[in-house]
Amino acid sequence: MIVFDLRCPHHHVFEAWFASSAAYEEQRARGLLACPMCGDTDIAKAVMAPNIPAKSNARAVAVPTSAAADAPPTAAALKAALQALASAQVEALKSSQWVGRAFADTARAMHSGEVAAAPIHGQTTLAEAKALVDDGVPVAALPLPIVPPDAVN
């Protein structure tokens, strides 16, 4: 697994995990990546700082901030946006049924009209998700990970 910081044209920066760099490129080329804050699909890799611990004798240096209108959002603003996104996801899932590993089969059955359409969420493999998308089944990944109900203590 590899993690990338991604950025949309509106300076929203978010983190995403991929199986490989090739998987990121493939998803980007297919338009499967979207900004969780604004929905824009024009996504690119953001500059990432390596996680190198500071030397014990290093002093913290204040980083100047820009007041420009197009400046990237502050850490507090990003945190607030992610909290709002998490709250919205929790609210949306309240009216959605957990179907677990049966997600792909249930979504396909709803799409074909075998069962009544209803909001569902669950788990599926990347291959199953790609097959659903290729077959025109309207699915989307949740922007934030969730703990399956059967895994909660």
C-alpha positions as CSV (number, residue, x, y, z in Angstrom):
1,M,0.0,0.0,0.0
2,I,1.1,3.6,-0.7
3,V,-0.4,6.8,0.6
4,F,-0.5,10.0,-1.5
5,D,-1.5,13.5,-0.6
6,L,-3.9,14.6,-3.4
7,R,-5.1,18.1,-4.3
8,C,-8.0,19.5,-6.4
9,P,-7.9,22.8,-8.2
10,H,-9.6,24.5,-5.2
11,H,-6.5,23.8,-3.0
12,H,-8.3,21.1,-1.0
13,V,-5.6,18.6,0.0
14,F,-6.6,15.1,1.2
15,E,-4.9,11.7,1.7
16,A,-5.7,8.5,-0.2
17,W,-4.3,5.0,-0.1
18,F,-3.6,3.0,-3.2
19,A,-2.2,-0.5,-4.0
20,S,0.5,1.1,-6.1
21,S,1.5,4.2,-8.1
22,A,0.0,2.4,-11.1
23,A,-3.3,2.0,-9.3
24,Y,-3.4,5.7,-8.6
25,E,-2.7,6.5,-12.2
26,E,-5.3,4.1,-13.4
27,Q,-8.0,5.5,-11.1
28,R,-7.1,9.1,-12.0
29,A,-7.2,8.3,-15.7
30,R,-10.7,6.7,-15.3
31,G,-12.0,9.7,-13.4
32,L,-12.6,7.6,-10.3
33,L,-10.9,10.1,-7.9
34,A,-12.9,13.0,-6.5
35,C,-12.2,15.6,-3.9
36,P,-14.1,14.7,-0.7
37,M,-14.7,18.4,0.0
38,C,-16.0,19.8,-3.3
39,G,-16.4,16.7,-5.6
40,D,-14.0,18.0,-8.3
41,T,-12.5,15.1,-10.3
42,D,-9.5,17.1,-11.5
43,I,-7.1,15.5,-9.0
44,A,-3.3,15.6,-8.9
45,K,-0.7,14.6,-6.4
46,A,0.1,17.3,-3.9
47,V,3.6,18.0,-2.7
48,M,4.4,15.7,0.3
49,A,6.9,16.3,3.0
50,P,8.8,13.2,4.1
51,N,8.2,12.1,7.7
52,I,11.7,12.6,9.1
53,P,12.0,13.2,12.8
54,A,13.6,16.4,13.9
55,K,17.0,16.3,15.5
56,S,17.0,16.6,19.3
57,N,18.8,19.9,19.1
58,A,16.5,21.4,16.4
59,R,14.2,24.3,17.4
60,A,10.7,24.8,16.1
61,V,10.5,27.6,13.5
62,A,7.3,29.5,12.9
63,V,6.1,29.3,9.4
64,P,4.7,32.5,8.0
65,T,1.1,32.3,6.7
66,S,-0.2,34.0,3.6
67,A,-3.3,36.1,3.6
68,A,-3.8,35.7,-0.1
69,A,-7.4,34.8,-1.1
70,D,-6.2,31.7,-3.0
71,A,-4.0,30.5,-0.2
72,P,-4.4,26.8,0.8
73,P,-6.7,26.3,3.8
74,T,-5.3,26.2,7.3
75,A,-4.9,23.0,9.3
76,A,-7.8,24.1,11.5
77,A,-10.0,24.6,8.4
78,L,-9.1,21.2,7.0
79,K,-9.8,19.6,10.4
80,A,-13.2,21.3,10.5
81,A,-14.0,20.2,7.0
82,L,-13.1,16.6,7.7
83,Q,-15.2,16.6,10.9
84,A,-18.1,18.0,8.9
85,L,-17.6,15.3,6.3
86,A,-17.4,12.6,9.0
87,S,-20.6,13.9,10.6
88,A,-22.4,14.0,7.2
89,Q,-21.3,10.4,6.4
90,V,-22.6,9.2,9.8
91,E,-25.9,10.9,9.2
92,A,-26.2,9.4,5.7
93,L,-25.3,5.9,6.9
94,K,-28.1,6.1,9.5
95,S,-30.7,5.6,6.7
96,S,-28.5,3.0,4.9
97,Q,-28.5,-0.7,5.5
98,W,-25.2,-2.5,6.2
99,V,-25.0,-5.5,3.8
100,G,-21.4,-6.5,4.6
101,R,-19.6,-8.7,2.1
102,A,-22.8,-9.1,0.1
103,F,-22.5,-5.5,-1.2
104,A,-21.6,-6.3,-4.8
105,D,-24.4,-8.9,-5.2
106,T,-27.0,-6.7,-3.5
107,A,-26.1,-3.6,-5.5
108,R,-26.2,-5.6,-8.8
109,A,-29.6,-7.1,-7.8
110,M,-31.0,-3.6,-7.1
111,H,-29.6,-2.3,-10.4
112,S,-31.3,-5.2,-12.3
113,G,-34.6,-4.7,-10.5
114,E,-34.5,-8.1,-8.8
115,V,-34.9,-6.4,-5.4
116,A,-36.2,-3.0,-4.5
117,A,-33.6,-0.2,-4.5
118,A,-32.6,1.1,-1.1
119,P,-29.5,2.8,0.3
120,I,-26.9,0.2,1.3
121,H,-23.3,0.1,2.3
122,G,-20.9,-2.7,2.8
123,Q,-17.6,-4.2,1.7
124,T,-16.3,-5.3,-1.6
125,T,-13.1,-6.0,-3.4
126,L,-11.5,-3.6,-5.8
127,A,-12.1,-6.0,-8.6
128,E,-15.8,-6.3,-7.7
129,A,-16.1,-2.5,-7.4
130,K,-14.6,-2.1,-10.9
131,A,-16.9,-4.7,-12.3
132,L,-19.9,-2.8,-10.9
133,V,-18.8,0.5,-12.3
134,D,-18.0,-1.2,-15.7
135,D,-21.6,-2.6,-15.7
136,G,-23.1,0.8,-15.0
137,V,-24.2,0.0,-11.4
138,P,-24.1,3.4,-9.6
139,V,-21.7,2.9,-6.6
140,A,-19.3,5.2,-4.8
141,A,-16.7,4.6,-2.2
142,L,-17.3,6.2,1.2
143,P,-15.0,9.1,1.7
144,L,-14.0,8.0,5.2
145,P,-13.4,4.4,6.4
146,I,-16.0,2.9,8.7
147,V,-15.9,0.0,11.2
148,P,-18.2,-2.8,10.3
149,P,-21.0,-3.3,12.8
150,D,-19.9,-6.8,13.6
151,A,-16.4,-5.6,14.4
152,V,-17.5,-3.1,17.1
153,N,-16.9,-4.3,20.7
